[in-house]
Amino acid sequence: MSRTSRTRWDGTDIEVVVYGPGIGMLGLESEVGNRVSDALARGVKIVACENTMHGLKLTRADMLDGIGYVPAGVIELMKRQYEGYAYIRP
């Protein structure tokens, strides 16, 4: 089960896994919501950690359209690294 998308730049698969304090960037009131939408339009996969959402009492209705969801962000990162993805943390 692969959850990858091709970007329009060079065919590189990019997935952004958002968890912890960063989850606010995916909320409906996010100041960077337009940048998230732009990234999605370019084929970047953006997923929210449902564990973080649950802890903050957020539902999918509270989140931006077009994003994906994973049960646990850390597990998603581990899966992707096993598949050969590079983990780049800001």
N, CA, C and O of each residue as an XYZ file, in Angstrom:
360
protein
N       0.848     -1.172      0.000
C       0.000      0.000      0.000
C       0.895      1.237      0.000
O       1.523      1.559      1.008
N       0.945      1.906     -1.108
C       1.784      3.091     -1.217
C       0.911      4.334     -1.212
O      -0.133      4.368     -1.863
N       1.331      5.339     -0.489
C       0.584      6.592     -0.407
C       1.413      7.721     -0.997
O       1.488      8.805     -0.418
N       2.018      7.483     -2.113
C       2.901      8.489     -2.668
C       2.247      9.207     -3.839
O       1.322      8.693     -4.468
N       2.735     10.379     -4.112
C       2.309     11.160     -5.263
C       3.550     11.673     -5.962
O       4.586     11.883     -5.331
N       3.446     11.871     -7.241
C       4.562     12.428     -7.998
C       4.436     13.948     -8.022
O       3.354     14.488     -8.253
N       5.543     14.623     -7.782
C       5.530     16.074     -7.898
C       5.716     16.432     -9.359
O       6.133     15.589    -10.154
N       5.424     17.629     -9.715
C       5.580     18.071    -11.096
C       6.991     18.532    -11.382
O       7.322     18.827    -12.530
N       7.839     18.601    -10.350
C       9.187     19.124    -10.560
C      10.088     18.106    -11.246
O      10.604     18.372    -12.332
N      10.282     16.962    -10.637
C      11.230     16.008    -11.209
C      10.854     14.557    -10.959
O      11.699     13.676    -11.117
N       9.636     14.286    -10.581
C       9.222     12.913    -10.351
C       9.556     12.379     -8.974
O       9.351     11.193     -8.717
N      10.060     13.205     -8.088
C      10.393     12.777     -6.735
C       9.121     12.660     -5.895
O       8.260     13.539     -5.923
N       9.020     11.566     -5.151
C       7.891     11.404     -4.237
C       8.158     12.219     -2.978
O       9.213     12.094     -2.358
N       7.190     13.055     -2.607
C       7.328     13.862     -1.391
C       6.080     13.669     -0.548
O       4.957     13.819     -1.030
N       6.294     13.334      0.722
C       5.189     13.227      1.661
C       5.567     14.020      2.902
O       6.639     13.823      3.474
N       4.690     14.908      3.308
C       4.886     15.692      4.520
C       3.992     15.075      5.595
O       2.772     15.017      5.445
N       4.608     14.623      6.666
C       3.882     14.026      7.782
C       3.843     15.066      8.895
O       4.883     15.479      9.409
N       2.639     15.484      9.260
C       2.483     16.564     10.238
C       1.939     15.988     11.547
O       0.897     15.332     11.572
N       2.664     16.249     12.620
C       2.267     15.751     13.937
C       2.714     16.752     14.998
O       3.431     17.708     14.701
N       2.290     16.525     16.220
C       2.678     17.397     17.326
C       2.245     18.838     17.098
O       1.185     19.082     16.522
N       3.056     19.797     17.548
C       2.680     21.207     17.458
C       2.463     21.710     16.023
O       1.784     22.716     15.816
N       3.027     21.023     15.052
C       2.872     21.441     13.655
C       1.487     21.216     13.090
O       1.175     21.717     12.010
N       0.644     20.470     13.798
C      -0.668     20.111     13.271
C      -1.527     21.353     12.990
O      -2.425     21.311     12.149
N      -1.250     22.439     13.687
C      -2.013     23.673     13.475
C      -1.925     24.193     12.054
O      -2.836     24.881     11.593
N      -0.848     23.880     11.349
C      -0.720     24.364      9.974
C      -1.732     23.717      9.042
O      -1.926     24.189      7.922
N      -2.378     22.644      9.485
C      -3.369     21.962      8.657
C      -4.804     22.276      9.070
O      -5.751     21.735      8.499
N      -4.960     23.141     10.052
C      -6.296     23.513     10.501
C      -6.963     24.492      9.554
O      -6.296     25.183      8.784
N      -8.274     24.546      9.616
C      -9.047     25.434      8.731
C      -8.637     26.898      8.850
O      -8.709     27.641      7.872
N      -8.213     27.314     10.023
C      -7.833     28.705     10.258
C      -6.338     28.955     10.071
O      -5.834     30.003     10.477
N      -5.635     28.025      9.473
C      -4.191     28.112      9.323
C      -3.764     29.315      8.487
O      -4.338     29.600      7.436
N      -2.745     30.009      8.979
C      -2.185     31.143      8.244
C      -1.429     30.688      6.997
O      -1.198     31.483      6.086
N      -1.050     29.426      6.955
C      -0.316     28.903      5.799
C      -1.180     27.962      4.953
O      -0.660     27.200      4.138
N      -2.472     28.018      5.148
C      -3.385     27.155      4.407
C      -3.235     27.266      2.901
O      -3.349     26.269      2.188
N      -2.978     28.479      2.407
C      -2.795     28.653      0.959
C      -1.528     27.950      0.483
O      -1.501     27.424     -0.629
N      -0.498     27.933      1.288
C       0.746     27.248      0.920
C       0.552     25.733      0.935
O       1.123     25.021      0.109
N      -0.250     25.249      1.873
C      -0.573     23.823      1.914
C      -1.335     23.444      0.652
O      -1.032     22.431      0.022
N      -2.318     24.249      0.283
C      -3.088     23.986     -0.936
C      -2.206     24.001     -2.181
O      -2.376     23.168     -3.071
N      -1.269     24.937     -2.248
C      -0.337     25.001     -3.382
C       0.507     23.730     -3.466
O       0.711     23.185     -4.551
N       0.991     23.265     -2.326
C       1.807     22.043     -2.301
C       0.981     20.840     -2.755
O       1.454     20.014     -3.536
N      -0.249     20.746     -2.264
C      -1.127     19.651     -2.677
C      -1.360     19.678     -4.190
O      -1.344     18.638     -4.849
N      -1.574     20.874     -4.726
C      -1.810     21.015     -6.161
C      -0.603     20.576     -6.989
O      -0.757     20.165     -8.139
N       0.577     20.658     -6.419
C       1.809     20.254     -7.111
C       2.123     18.773     -6.921
O       3.136     18.278     -7.414
N       1.250     18.074     -6.205
C       1.428     16.638     -6.045
C       2.108     16.196     -4.773
O       2.425     15.016     -4.618
N       2.338     17.126     -3.852
C       2.935     16.762     -2.566
C       1.845     16.120     -1.711
O       0.742     16.654     -1.593
N       2.160     14.984     -1.124
C       1.233     14.303     -0.224
C       1.423     14.892      1.168
O       2.543     14.939      1.676
N       0.336     15.338      1.784
C       0.407     15.911      3.135
C      -0.567     15.137      4.006
O      -1.760     15.060      3.712
N      -0.036     14.560      5.094
C      -0.867     13.745      5.970
C      -0.785     14.254      7.404
O       0.256     14.720      7.868
N      -1.919     14.148      8.085
C      -2.022     14.563      9.482
C      -2.042     13.335     10.378
O      -2.645     12.316     10.042
N      -1.385     13.439     11.506
C      -1.350     12.374     12.515
C      -2.661     12.396     13.310
O      -2.978     13.384     13.972
N      -3.406     11.310     13.235
C      -4.667     11.244     13.965
C      -4.459     11.126     15.481
O      -5.340     11.517     16.247
N      -3.315     10.598     15.925
C      -3.028     10.578     17.368
C      -2.940     12.000     17.904
O      -3.505     12.312     18.952
N      -2.225     12.864     17.176
C      -2.117     14.266     17.582
C      -3.488     14.924     17.554
O      -3.861     15.635     18.487
N      -4.234     14.687     16.483
C      -5.565     15.277     16.372
C      -6.448     14.861     17.544
O      -7.140     15.691     18.133
N      -6.420     13.583     17.877
C      -7.223     13.074     18.993
C      -6.829     13.767     20.306
O      -7.688     14.166     21.093
N      -5.524     13.900     20.523
C      -5.041     14.541     21.745
C      -5.467     15.994     21.862
O      -5.641     16.511     22.965
N      -5.634     16.654     20.716
C      -6.040     18.066     20.702
C      -7.533     18.237     20.455
O      -8.026     19.353     20.289
N      -8.245     17.112     20.434
C      -9.699     17.110     20.201
C     -10.072     17.744     18.859
O     -11.051     18.483     18.757
N      -9.269     17.439     17.830
C      -9.548     17.909     16.475
C     -10.173     16.784     15.685
O      -9.845     15.613     15.880
N     -11.082     17.148     14.787
C     -11.685     16.167     13.890
C     -11.314     16.518     12.458
O     -10.741     17.576     12.198
N     -11.637     15.639     11.546
C     -11.364     15.914     10.138
C     -12.107     17.153      9.652
O     -11.653     17.830      8.730
N     -13.232     17.447     10.263
C     -13.991     18.649      9.902
C     -13.234     19.925     10.269
O     -13.531     20.989      9.726
N     -12.270     19.840     11.174
C     -11.472     20.986     11.597
C     -10.276     21.234     10.679
O      -9.567     22.229     10.831
N     -10.055     20.326      9.728
C      -8.830     20.342      8.945
C      -9.071     20.817      7.507
O     -10.200     20.808      7.017
N      -7.993     21.228      6.851
C      -8.052     21.661      5.461
C      -8.476     20.517      4.555
O      -8.206     19.353      4.850
N      -9.131     20.843      3.468
C      -9.509     19.845      2.471
C      -8.279     19.360      1.719
O      -7.317     20.103      1.527
N      -8.326     18.119      1.303
C      -7.293     17.588      0.432
C      -6.147     16.880      1.119
O      -5.353     16.207      0.461
N      -6.045     17.020      2.436
C      -4.949     16.347      3.140
C      -5.346     14.898      3.408
O      -6.521     14.538      3.334
N      -4.351     14.078      3.720
C      -4.602     12.698      4.100
C      -4.435     12.537      5.598
O      -4.079     13.478      6.307
N      -4.694     11.344      6.056
C      -4.620     11.052      7.489
C      -3.916      9.724      7.707
O      -4.087      8.782      6.933
N      -3.130      9.658      8.762
C      -2.491      8.411      9.174
C      -2.754      8.231     10.665
O      -2.841      9.215     11.400
N      -2.883      6.990     11.118
C      -3.168      6.770     12.541
C      -2.095      7.345     13.464
O      -2.413      7.909     14.511
N      -0.821      7.202     13.076
C       0.285      7.665     13.921
C       1.396      8.213     13.032
O       1.945      7.488     12.202
N       1.726      9.483     13.201
C       2.744     10.125     12.379
C       4.106      9.467     12.489
O       4.788      9.297     11.478
N       4.519      9.093     13.692
C       5.832      8.491     13.884
C       5.909      7.144     13.166
O       6.936      6.821     12.570
N       4.849      6.370     13.214
C       4.818      5.082     12.510
C       4.896      5.305     11.004
O       5.585      4.565     10.302
N       4.201      6.311     10.510
C       4.263      6.640      9.073
C       5.692      6.979      8.666
O       6.163      6.536      7.619
N       6.376      7.754      9.482
C       7.768      8.095      9.189
C       8.651      6.855      9.152
O       9.506      6.720      8.277
N       8.442      5.958     10.096
C       9.234      4.724     10.125
C       8.960      3.876      8.886
O       9.892      3.329      8.297
N       7.696      3.761      8.483
C       7.348      2.999      7.273
C       8.032      3.591      6.052
O       8.615      2.872      5.240
N       7.954      4.888      5.934
C       8.546      5.549      4.765
C      10.058      5.389      4.734
O      10.633      5.186      3.664
N      10.704      5.475      5.873
C      12.149      5.268      5.903
C      12.485      3.840      5.493
O      13.464      3.623      4.779
N      11.711      2.881      5.919
C      11.915      1.490      5.532
C      11.779      1.330      4.021
O      12.477      0.519      3.412
N      10.874      2.107      3.416
C      10.655      2.062      1.968
C      11.730      2.819      1.192
O      11.728      2.809     -0.039
N      12.641      3.469      1.898
C      13.726      4.172      1.232
C      13.602      5.681      1.202
O      14.452      6.361      0.626
N      12.558      6.213      1.811
C      12.412      7.667      1.876
C      13.485      8.257      2.782
O      13.942      7.600      3.717
N      13.878      9.465      2.510
C      14.777     10.220      3.395
C      13.902     11.024      4.351
O      12.878     11.577      3.950
N      14.305     11.084      5.600
C      13.580     11.849      6.612
C      14.295     13.179      6.772
O      15.434     13.237      7.235
N      13.621     14.229      6.388
C      14.182     15.581      6.500
C      13.322     16.347      7.475
O      12.134     16.563      7.236
N      13.915     16.750      8.556
C      13.171     17.460      9.600
C      13.650     18.909      9.656
O      14.852     19.172      9.701
N      12.696     19.853      9.653
C      13.102     21.268      9.700
C      13.731     21.630     11.030
O      14.126     22.778     11.233
